[in-house]
Amino acid sequence: MTVLQSSTSWIRPTMARAHLFLLFLVTVLVSAEPNFYPKIDMDTSSSELFEIAHEIEVSAPSQFPKPTWMLEDPNVVVVAEPAFGKHRPDKDVVMAYAEGYSLAYYMCFIETLRDTGFDGDIVLAIADYSLLEKNVLEYLKTKENLVVYIHRLDCYESDGVTPSGRIAKKGSFDIFQMCHLNDVYGWKDEQGKVIKKAKDPRIGRVVATLRYEWYWIWAQYYNPDVWIMLVDARDSFFQTNPFANLPRNQNGLLYFFGENADVTRLGKSTKNRNWILRSYGEETLEALRDKPTICSGSTMGEQRAIETYLRAMVNEWDETDIKMTGADQGFHNYLYYSGKLANSQSISKLVVWEQGKGIINNLGALRTKTFAEWGFYDPNTHKVYNWDGALSPVAHQWDRDKHLHDYYQKIAFKTWTRKFESQLRGQETKS
């Protein structure tokens, strides 16, 4: 009896410990996420396809005109002022035209960028006050080193003649609507006071084209050697600081970023094909048909190079007079493949990064499979990787994948929105 009790008393703790161990093991196995190893593919390269198309090579100018040239007065200057925030000339900067988004999109862009440790400027153009979504203005005003322009566009009905406010379709502004950018240029007296503002000398154009004038205006505020990123705000998020370890003082270094060359080419994509054809004609399209697409929604460079690039983009619109939304991507590719930027005195070097091998990872063309099937996306952590296995500093066009799109729309966006709304309620309670 004593032995039995003794044996039993020994068995029970042992069994209990075994049960605890098994419970711990099961818990660990259930909660542990499968190991993810991004696909490494640095051997595949399409770099030879990015050669200049000599069939359409042009005599490259050494300098492009300022966007103000149409006003025919060398005394014209930028007179547009930010609604709030202040440019810091010696800081790197991210610029985006970000009109008409809900709060969550702004939070995704700004919060993920700041989480990387980036402490430079962020400059945005957003919709007129009356068109802003709920809590957008309140949120933006809480952010440090954010420069925001709120400037009314003078737009038109579909006939291009009848004046109209910004037209919304299915919750978003009409991307095909023609608009004028009035009152951003003008004249100042010797004390710097604005004495007159200029009307837009160009015909109406879509905001996707018009944004390059905003970028040029903002670039004037920065020193020649700072780095500037131009990127789409709606479909970009940040994972590491995109300005870390950049080469400095290169006298005009410019970065372009390609789309996946295995999936799409300029002649294969209906939209890209039409932009090239309508802007430059059949001969140019034939010369560029098999060229990889270079994305116009993601560009980086030192200020002296970016300023020249932006002059060139506005000049392409002036020369082609094309009204199509998205035509800026045709301009962007033509400028590169025709060699039109080659002789610019302020661009010392132009580097085109293949998809998934540079700072900005353009994902839009990769819709033939899920991102997870491609091997660069971890569905457990929602991280996007470059082909060398490193995190992509910037994931652009993330919303093309259902899994990643659903995560941001159903989880991340709601979390950010609830967090800020809670902050607002806390402030109201205190007041």
Number of C-alpha atoms within 10 A of each C-alpha: 6 7 8 9 10 10 11 12 11 11 12 11 11 12 11 11 12 12 12 12 12 12 12 12 12 12 11 11 11 10 9 9 10 10 8 13 12 21 17 15 15 12 8 9 13 14 12 8 12 19 13 19 18 11 13 18 16 15 12 15 15 14 14 18 13 17 21 20 12 12 16 9 11 9 10 17 17 19 19 19 15 16 12 14 19 16 21 15 16 15 18 21 27 22 21 23 23 19 19 21 20 18 21 23 23 20 20 21 18 19 16 19 23 17 13 16 13 18 16 20 22 25 24 23 21 21 20 15 12 7 16 17 13 11 15 19 14 12 17 19 13 9 14 13 18 20 23 22 20 18 19 19 18 16 22 20 15 13 9 15 11 9 14 16 14 23 16 13 9 6 10 13 17 14 16 16 23 27 25 20 24 18 17 18 22 21 18 17 9 7 6 9 10 16 10 14 18 18 14 18 15 16 13 19 24 21 23 17 21 19 20 22 20 20 23 21 19 22 22 14 14 21 16 20 21 18 28 28 23 20 22 19 23 22 17 24 24 24 18 19 19 21 21 12 7 10 10 12 12 15 17 25 23 24 20 22 25 25 22 21 22 13 13 17 21 24 21 15 14 10 16 21 19 19 23 26 17 17 23 16 12 13 13 19 23 17 17 24 18 16 24 26 28 29 20 20 21 22 23 24 26 27 28 26 27 27 25 23 24 23 20 24 22 22 18 20 19 14 9 13 14 19 20 18 18 21 24 27 22 25 23 22 23 26 21 20 23 22 20 19 25 18 14 18 15 22 24 15 16 16 12 17 19 23 26 27 22 21 25 29 29 27 21 16 18 19 13 9 10 16 21 17 11 13 20 26 24 19 14 10 9 14 16 29 25 26 22 17 18 14 21 27 23 26 23 24 21 22 19 17 18 13 17 21 17 13 15 20 15 11 11 16 20 13 14 19 19 13 11 17 14 12 13 14 11 11 10 9 8 6 6
